[in-house]
Each structure stands twice: as C-alpha cells, then as structure tokens.
Amino acid sequence: MKYISTRGGIAPISFTDAVMMGLGSDGGLLLPEVIPDISDKLADWRTLSYSELANAIIAQFVGDDIAEDDLQGLITKSYSTFSHQDVVPIVPVNDMYIMELFYGPTLAFKDIALQLLGNIFEYILERDNRKLNILGATSGDTGSAAIAGVRGKENINIFILHPYKKVTPIQERQMTTVLDKNVFNIAIEGSFDDGQRIIKSLFSDLEFKETYALGAVNSVNWARVAAQIVYYFYGAFQVSEMTGKAKVRVCVPTGNFGNIFAGYLAMKMGAPISQLILAANENDILAKFFQTGIYSQGKVKETYSPSMDIQIASNFERYLYYYLNEDSAKLCALMHDFITTGSIEIPISIDHPVDLSIIADNASNDETLTAIRSIYEDSGYLLDPHTAVGVSVCKKHAKNTDPTICLATAHPAKFGDVIKLALGCDVARHESISQLHDLPVRCQILPATEDAVRSCIKKTVAGN
C-alpha cells in the first residue's frame, strides 16, 4: 500500500513514511492510493474481537511495511490500556445505540487512535534509529490523548498547543499535570484555529520541518484515520447482530471532520452503514456545507461542547478530494479560493445534494442541555455534551428504518460543570479526574504567533 497527497505534489510513499511525514510536504493530506475492497471479508470479520478486527483492517493499510507479528503486537499493546474488555462497548439507550469510545487513559475517543499512533512512532524510531519532535494543536481532548500516547517514550518530544483558557479546566489539567521530560504544553493566546494555522505553517517550512524532525499527531496523520475506521465496522457488526438489520446509520459529533471521515472511508470500504449523520454544535460550518454547498469560515463560538469549537476542519480537504473524483488540480484551486476568500461553494439542487450518504445538522447550547437532561430523566444514562450534540441531531432525523448508533466521544466526568448545569446536581464523576486536582502543573503561555512557537521549539530541542 502506497500513499499520495490530496494536492498531487509527492511521489507515492510507504505507510511508515506517511506516518512520519504527517502533513504532506506539498501542504496536502495523505491518503492511500487505493481504498481497499474488503467485500469478501465481511462475513469473517463479523465475529472478531475489537483487537482482532483492528489488526485485520489496519493491516489493509500497512501492507508489508510492518511485519504481521509486529503489527499485531502494537495493536494488542495499544488496547490493553483500555478499561473495558470490549474496548468500545455499545449500550442501547431509548431508541438508539450509544457506542462508548471513552475507556482509554484520557477518557476520550482520541485515545483509540493515539495509543496506537504513539506505539507506531516508538516502533519506527527504534527500528530506523531516528528521533521525532511531535507538534500538535488541540481544542481539548487530542492534546491529552496524544501526550498519554507518547509520554516517557524514548526519542520523542511532544509540543502541544491549546487555546489559553478556552479548554475546560479538566482538559487543561489532563495535559499540564503530565511532567515527563519529553512533554511540553503551550497555551497560546488565541483560538484552536490559530493553533492549527501555526502548525500548518511550520510544517510547510520544509527546511525547518526536516531540521527539527517535526511529526504530526493531529488527525492530519493518516494512522489516526486508519485506527478510527475500525470502530465503524465493529459498531455496525454489533448492532446489526443485535437488531437483525442489514445496515445501520451512525451519528458522529464532529468539528474537525476527522472522526466522520473515518466513517466515510469505512462506508467506501464496504461497512454495512447506510448513512452518516454529521452533528455539529453552534460552530456549524460543516453542517451548512452539506445543507447548502457553502463552506464559509466564521468566528469561533464558545459552546458547551468545546472540543468541537472549530471553524476550519483539518480533514475536510480529504473529503473534498474524493468529492472531486480525486482531481488534485481542482482540489488545489478550491483550497486556494478558501485560503484567499474564506469561502467556497459547491453547486447543489434538490435533485443533486452534496452527498446522499451524509446528512447534517447542528444543536444549540440549549438543545445540548436538553438532550443531557431528557436522556438522563428517561433512562438514567449520562451524556457528555459532545455526545449530547449527536443525540439532539439524531432526534431531528429519527425517521428511518435502520437502527442508529451515536458515537459517545468522551466520558461525562470531563465536563462536570455542563452536566451540573443541565441537571442541577453533580453526578458526573470518575476517579482519574478527581485525582487531577491536587497535582502540580507545567505549561508556558505564548502569543498565538508562528515566531513564538518556532522559537520555543528551537530552544527546547537545543537544550535537549
């Protein structure tokens, strides 16, 4: 399996080279040359455990780049850190199925990909005698999951940018209480989109990227997408077995389009999924695109689901590449228009929507609280605010014969203040969260500028 860039500017490269490159050297995002056709494997895959299924699916994208036994060992090691034997258990709640993706070390779905990515990084660096400086931006959960994936590992430093005072106190402490010598937390005086802009600019400076051995841990890294494809297959198999239905729908709370893009690829590979439901919060740029064909950047709004407070979705370019029939020239022209004007438009009509396989909607702050409250009162099940966005959107699009899975992207204890606001009582608890309050922290605050972050990396690497 070889990898190419959405923008067509690199020769095909191997899986491990794609992992290490992160963002394409031409500024594009990396994708497999061919999406694997697994239609002849579906029957055999239905009975596999989560780790077995992960090995079967991810092997399709790795090829012979990592030995079969080594890959199986990396996957087994990664999911042995999860506290539930099923890794991603599925719970019937009212008229839907909640797939709980929060049993990893930081209680968020990002652990599913980042535990594996951290182990793959370690494997490649040891095998090839290399060092790596990981650079990432987070709107909340990616940072702590990335740090948990590589903390204490040899040959790796990690620099994580988060927007100062714009993540929850718990999300902040999950990052800043990690004091391992290879972990560097940076609070930038700006938004998550500022952090993404800085990172993309630094990665585009190829001399700086090579000199300082920069690697990507954000969802632009292909390995993260590959790992997330697995739970779409797993969930579809499980709920199909529970209900006797041939196919399912999957509702995905998303802000950066990485999670739902993995579902989109799962559908293209042949997963028994009839439709994806994109659930946005009040930062609804993605929902508006699928409703109107217009993708237009606005100002970031602070909501009760902060990990989705994003206006520029990093992985959206991957979707556009396939929408444009893998035409890199057209994709480059569209991305140039977006960078120049902050907006692009795809012609649509009633007969020709953007994509029949994806419906999209958003939930307001009030609707998010209502979903938390109503589900808890009806069933005793506690939603985190991001999952509540998904549930709220699900209810708006409930008329369908296929059962619906809603992805639960974080444990509610990470957002206890919102839960208390919705319910009037403090019921969202988790032992690992409670332990954070008395731990020492380490973090530096920087202006949201490329120069400030560049200087920080230079000084840190030189000091090591």
N, C-alpha and C positions, 0 to 999 in steps of 0.2 A: 504494500500500500504506500503510495506516494502522496505528497501534499503540495497544493498550489495556493496562490493568493487570489483573493477576490479581484484584485486590481491587475492581475496578469503579469506582474513585473519580476517574478522569480522563477527559476527553474525548479522542477519537481524535487522535493526533498523527502527524507525519511521521517517516520513517526518521531523518533527521538530528536532529530534536528528541528522538527516542528515544535516539539515541547520546549526545547531550549531557545528557539527563536521567539516564541510568544507572539508578539505582533509582527506581521510580515515586514521585511526590510524595505518593501515598497510602500509601506503605510497601510496595506490591506490586511485582511484577516485570513487565516489559513483554513483550508478545507481539504478533505480527501478528494483525489482526482475523480473517484467514482464512489457513489454511495452503495454499500454492499447490498446485494439482493439475498435476503435470508428466508424467502418464502418456503423453501424446502426444509427449513429447520424449526419452524414454529411449533409443530407437534411435539418434537423432542424437548424444546425449551420450556414448555408449559409446566413441567414437573420439577424443574431445577430449583434449588435454594437460591437465595439472593446472591451469595458469593459465587456460586456455580454459574448463574446466569450472567453476572458481571464478567466473569472470565470468558464465557462464550462470546459475548457481544464485543467486549473491548479487544479481544483477540482479532476480530474482523478488521479493526483499525490499526492494530500494531503490526500485523503480518509477522515476518521473521526478524523484526528489528530487536525484539526482546525474546529470549528463549522461552518456550512454553512453560517450563517449570518455574523459571524466574518470575514470569508474569503472574502465574497462579500464586506464588509466594507473596508477591507485592499486594495482590488483591486480598488474600487471606489476612495478611498483617494489617491492612488498612481497616477492614471491617471488624476485626477483633476488638477494636477500641469502642465499638458501639454497645450501648447498654441493653438493647433488645435483641433477642435471638433471631428475629426476622429482619433486622436492620431497619426496614421501613414497613411497620405493621399497618394494616388497614382496618378502620373502625366504622361500622355502619352508624350513621347519625341522621335521624329523621329520614328524609328521602334521598340521601346521598351517602357517599363513602369517602371518609377522610383518610388520606394516606399520610401518616405521620413521618415526616422526614427529619425529626429533630432529636434523634437518640445518639448523635455523635458528641464529641467532647465539648463543643461550644453551644449545643442545643439549637442548631440551625441547619437548614438543608445544605448550606455551603460545605459542611463537613464531609458530605458524601463524596464530593469531588476532590476536596482539598486534602483530606487524609491520604488519598491515593496519589495525588499530584506531588505531595511532599515526599512520599516514598519513591516515586519515579525519579524525581530530581536527585535524591540521595543515591539511587542506583546508578544513574547516568554519570554523575560526578565522580563516584568511586571507580566506576568502570573505565572512564575516559581520563581520569586524573585531572579534573577541572575544578574551578571554583565558580560561584554564582552569587550575584547580588540581586535579589528579588526586589522589584519595585511594584507596589500596588496602591490603588485607591479604594476606599470603602465608604459606603453610605451607612454602614452599621455592622452587618454580620460577616461580610467577606474578610474583613481585617482580622478579626479574632480567629476565624476558621483557618485562614492562611498561616497565621502565627502558630496556632496549635499544630498545624501540619509540618512545620519545619523547625520549631523551637529546639535548640540544643543540638541540631544536626551539624555534622562537620562539613566544611567547605561552602557553607551557605550563610549569607547575611540577608535579613529581610527588612525593608523600609516600607512602612505602611502609612499612607496619608489618610487622615479622616478630617471632615469639616469640624472646626473648633466649636464646641457647644451645640452641635447640630446632630449628634447621635444621642441615644439615650444614655443616662449615667451608667447603666449596667453594661451596655455595649462598649462604652468607653473603658470601663474597669476591666472587662474581659480582655481588652488589648493591653492596657497600660500597666496592669499588675503582673505581666509576664516580664521577668527581669533577666532572662537568659542573655548572655553576652552577644548573641547574634541577632537580637531583636531590637529594632529602632522604630519607635512610634513618633509620628509627626502630626501635630494638629495644625492644619492650615486655616488661615483667617479668610475663609471663603466657603464655597459650596462643594458638594461632591463633583459636580460637573467641572469646577475649577481643577479639582484633583485629577480627573480624567484627562483634561486638556493638558495639564503639565506633564503627565506621564506619556501621553501620545507624542508630545513634542520632544521629550527626551529620547524616546525610542526612535524617533525619526532622525535624530542626530546619530548617524551610524558610527561615526568615529568615537563618540562618547559611549555609545552602547557597547561597542567592542572593547574599548579600553577598560571600561569598568564592569564588563561581563554582566550586563543587565539581563534579567529574565522577568517574564510576566507571570503574575499569579491571578490577575483578574480574569474574568470569563472570556477575554480575548484569547486565552490559552486553550488550544484545541482539546487538550487532555481533559479539561473540565467539562466540556460539552460531551465528549465521549462517555465519561463516567455518569453523567446525568441521563443519558439515553436509557440506561439500564432500568431505572425505576418506572419509566413509562411502560416498558414491556412487562415488568413484574406486576405492576398495578393492574394493567389490562388483563393479564392472565388470571390474577387472583379474583378480580371482580367478575370476570366472565364465568369463572368456575362457580362463584357464589350465586350468581343470578341466572345462569343458563343462557345469557345473551351472547351473541357472537361478537359484538363490539361494544365499546364504552366511549363516553366523552370524558375529557379531562379539563378541569378548570385550573388555570395557573395564575396566581397573583404574580405580577411581574412589573419591573420598572426598567430593567436593563436588557430585556429580551433574551438573556442567556438561557434561563430555565425553559421558557416556552419554545425556544429554538431547538433545544434538545428533543422536545416532544414533536416538533415539526419533522425533524430528521427521523425519529422513531416511526412516524407515520409513513414517510417515504421509504423506509426500510421494510415496511410491511406489518408493523404492530397493529393489533386489532383495535384501532381507535378510529371512530367515525368523525370526530370533530374536536378541535381545541377551543376552549373559551378563554380569551385573554381578559384578565381582570386588572384594571388599573385603579389607582386612587385619584385624588384631585389633580395630580400631575398626569394628565390623560393624553399626552401626545401620541402614544401608541394606539390607544383606543380610537382616537379621532382618525388616525390614518386608515385603520381597517373599516371605519364607518364612512369616511368621506374621500379617501385617497390623498388627503393632505397631511404631510408630515412637517409641522411647523414648530420651531422651538419657542417656548415661552419662558417665563420666570419661574424658578423653582418655588413651590408652595410647601410650607412645613405642615405635615399631617400627622395623624396618629399611627401611620404605618411608615416610619421614616426610612426604612431600607428601600422603599420604592419612590422616594422623593428625588426623582431624576427626570431631566428633560432631554438629554442626549443619550440614547440607548446604544451602548457599545456594540452589541451583537446584531443590531438591525441591518447592518451592511451585509451580513451573511445571508439574511433572508432576501434582501433586495437582489443579491447575486442570482439566486435561484429564480426569483420572480422575473428577472430579466433574461431568463433562459441561459444563464451562465455566460453572459456577454460582458466581459470586463470593460470594454470601451464604453458601453452605455452606463455601466455602474460608475466608472470614474467620472463621467460627465455629470451624473446625478449628484455624486458626493461633492463635486466641485460647486455645483449650484447650491447645495445645502450649506457648505462652508462659507460661500460668498453671501448668500441671502438669508440663511437661517430657515429656509423652507423649500420643500419640493412637493410636486403634485403628480399623482398617477390618475389618468382619466378613468372614470368608472361610470356605470349606469346601473339601473335596476336589474337589467339582464346580465350585466358583467361587473359584479362586485370585485373588490380587491382579491379576495380568496374565499372560496366556498368552504374550505376546510377550517377556517378560523373566524369565529365571531368574537366581538369585543365590546366591552362596556366598562364603566367605571363606578366606583362607590365613593360617596362623600364621607367626610368625617362623621356626620350624624348617622349615616347609613352603616358605617363601620361599627359604631357603638351599639346601634340597634341590633345588628347581627350577633354581636357578642352576647347581648342581653337575652335576645329571644332564643337562641340556641341553648344557652345555659338554663333558662327557665323551662324550656320544653324537654330537655334531655339530660341536663346536668353536665353536658360536655363544654369544656372551656376552650375558646378560640383565642389565639393571639390576634392582634389587629390586622396583620397581613393576610392571614387565613380568613379573617372576617371579611376582608375586601372580596376575596374569592367567593365566599358563601353568599354574600349580598348579591354579587353579579350572577351567581348560579340561580338564585331565586328569580331574577328578572328574565332568565332564559330557561325555564324549567320544562317547557312543553316539548318533550322529546321522548321517544320510546326507549332510547338507550340509557342505561344507568350512568350516573355522573360521579366521577372521582374528583374531589377537590384536594389539591396539594396543601398540606399544613406545613408551612415553611419554617416555623420557629416555635419553640416552647413558650407558652403564655407567660411564664415567670420572667422572661426577658423584658416584658412590657407591663409590669405590675401596675404602674401608675394609670395606664389606659384601662386595664381591666377594672381597677378600683373606680375609675370614673364611670365606666359602663354599668357596673353592678352595685356600686355604693359600699363595697366591702373588699377586704384584702384577702383574696383566695388564691392568687397565683404565686405559688412557691416552688422552689427547687433548691435542694441542699447546696449544689455547686454555686448557685447565685448568691445565696446567703453568706457563703464563705468569702465572697469578694470584698465585703465592706471594710474589713479591718486590714487588708493587705496594703503594703507600700506600692507606690506607682512611680513610673518613669516615662516622661514624654516631653518633647520640646515643641514649642509653638513657633510657627514660621509664617511669614507673609505668603499669600497664595500666588507666588511667582515662580517661574521656572528657574530663575537665577538662584533663589534662596534654596530650593530643593537640590539643584545641581551642586551648589557649594557644600551643602550638608553631606551629600554622598561622597564627594571628593575628600572632605576632611575625615569622614568616618573610615573610608577604605584606606586612606593613607595612614591613619592611626592604628589600623589593624595589621 
